[in-house]
Amino acid sequence: MFDNVLVKDWMSSNVVSIDPSSRISEAHQLMKDRKIRRLPVVKDGHLVGIVTIGDVREASPSDATTLSIWELNYLWAQLTVERIMTKDVKSVTPDTPMLDAAELMLNHKISGLPVVDAHGKVVGMLTESDIFRMLVKSRISS
């Protein structure tokens, strides 16, 4: 039933990305404003990493620190996306079968995949929600 379904049919193509030299605070604000949980990290038009809301939260200061709030904010503002991003990014192409993409996500325990063209340019994002949407719509259609 899903053998001929391709990533390009279900991916989100309005991709929000960020530069590796951007501050973590900027990534956090962008994710918050756009209501997204992951950002492909792009340098010179090519995918170089991915940063998630979880990565940002892990980089946030702990309540157990003895630093003042001003010191904490200063230090956090100095951190760049490059310092916390995942560099070994799993990705797919628009012509990847959806079942292969879903299997990749399952095997690597990841909830989203950047979709890249033959030149490594990010052209979309595929998330667990896209897979759920595909399943639900196929059920409704049958």
C-alpha positions as CSV (number, residue, x, y, z in Angstrom):
1,M,0.0,0.0,0.0
2,F,2.8,2.5,0.9
3,D,5.5,1.0,-1.4
4,N,5.2,3.8,-4.0
5,V,4.8,6.7,-1.6
6,L,7.7,9.0,-1.6
7,V,9.1,11.5,0.9
8,K,8.4,14.4,-1.4
9,D,4.7,13.7,-1.2
10,W,4.6,14.2,2.6
11,M,7.5,16.4,3.6
12,S,7.3,20.0,4.7
13,S,9.0,22.2,2.1
14,N,9.0,25.5,4.0
15,V,12.1,24.7,5.9
16,V,13.5,27.0,8.5
17,S,17.2,26.6,9.0
18,I,20.0,28.2,10.9
19,D,23.7,29.0,10.5
20,P,26.2,27.1,12.7
21,S,27.6,30.5,14.0
22,S,24.2,31.6,15.3
23,R,23.7,31.9,19.0
24,I,21.7,29.2,20.8
25,S,19.4,31.9,22.1
26,E,18.6,32.8,18.5
27,A,17.9,29.1,17.7
28,H,15.7,28.8,20.7
29,Q,13.7,31.9,19.8
30,L,13.3,30.8,16.2
31,M,12.0,27.4,17.3
32,K,9.6,29.1,19.8
33,D,8.3,31.6,17.3
34,R,7.8,29.1,14.5
35,K,6.5,26.3,16.8
36,I,9.1,23.8,15.5
37,R,11.3,21.3,17.4
38,R,14.3,21.0,15.1
39,L,16.4,23.2,12.8
40,P,18.6,22.0,10.0
41,V,22.0,23.7,10.4
42,V,23.1,25.0,7.0
43,K,26.5,26.5,6.0
44,D,27.1,27.8,2.5
45,G,23.9,26.2,1.4
46,H,24.8,22.7,2.6
47,L,23.5,20.7,5.5
48,V,26.1,20.5,8.2
49,G,24.1,19.5,11.3
50,I,20.8,19.6,13.1
51,V,19.8,21.1,16.4
52,T,16.7,20.2,18.4
53,I,14.8,21.8,21.1
54,G,16.2,19.1,23.4
55,D,19.8,20.1,22.5
56,V,18.9,23.7,23.4
57,R,17.4,22.6,26.7
58,E,20.4,20.5,27.6
59,A,22.7,23.5,26.9
60,S,20.6,25.7,29.2
61,P,22.0,26.5,32.6
62,S,21.2,24.2,35.5
63,D,19.3,25.5,38.5
64,A,22.1,24.0,40.7
65,T,24.7,26.4,39.5
66,T,26.3,29.0,41.8
67,L,26.7,31.6,39.0
68,S,24.5,34.7,39.1
69,I,21.7,35.1,36.6
70,W,23.7,37.7,34.7
71,E,26.7,35.4,34.5
72,L,24.4,32.6,33.3
73,N,22.7,34.7,30.7
74,Y,26.1,36.0,29.4
75,L,27.6,32.5,29.1
76,W,24.5,31.1,27.4
77,A,24.4,34.0,25.0
78,Q,28.0,33.1,23.9
79,L,27.2,29.5,22.9
80,T,26.8,28.9,19.2
81,V,24.6,26.3,17.5
82,E,27.8,24.6,16.2
83,R,28.7,23.7,19.8
84,I,25.5,21.7,20.4
85,M,24.3,20.5,17.0
86,T,24.4,16.9,15.9
87,K,27.0,16.7,13.1
88,D,26.3,13.2,11.9
89,V,22.9,14.0,10.4
90,K,20.8,11.3,8.9
91,S,18.9,12.6,5.9
92,V,16.9,11.4,2.9
93,T,16.2,12.6,-0.6
94,P,12.8,13.7,-1.9
95,D,12.6,10.4,-3.9
96,T,13.3,8.2,-0.9
97,P,10.3,5.8,-0.2
98,M,8.4,6.8,2.9
99,L,8.8,3.3,4.4
100,D,12.6,3.6,4.1
101,A,12.5,7.0,5.8
102,A,10.3,5.7,8.5
103,E,12.6,2.7,9.0
104,L,15.6,5.0,9.2
105,M,13.9,7.1,11.9
106,L,12.9,4.0,13.9
107,N,16.3,2.4,13.7
108,H,18.2,5.6,14.8
109,K,15.5,6.7,17.2
110,I,15.1,10.1,15.6
111,S,11.9,12.1,15.1
112,G,12.8,14.1,12.0
113,L,14.9,14.0,8.9
114,P,16.2,16.8,6.7
115,V,15.4,16.2,3.1
116,V,18.3,17.1,0.8
117,D,18.7,17.3,-3.0
118,A,21.6,15.8,-4.9
119,H,23.8,18.8,-4.0
120,G,23.2,18.6,-0.3
121,K,20.8,21.5,-0.2
122,V,18.0,21.2,2.3
123,V,14.6,21.1,0.4
124,G,12.4,19.8,3.1
125,M,11.9,18.2,6.5
126,L,10.1,14.9,7.3
127,T,8.9,14.3,10.8
128,E,7.0,11.6,12.7
129,S,4.0,13.8,12.3
130,D,4.2,13.6,8.6
131,I,4.3,9.8,8.8
132,F,1.3,9.8,11.1
133,R,-0.6,12.2,8.8
134,M,0.1,9.8,5.8
135,L,-1.2,6.8,7.8
136,V,-4.4,8.6,8.9
137,K,-5.1,10.1,5.5
138,S,-4.6,6.7,3.8
139,R,-7.0,5.1,6.3
140,I,-9.6,7.8,5.6
141,S,-9.2,7.4,1.8
142,S,-9.7,3.6,1.8
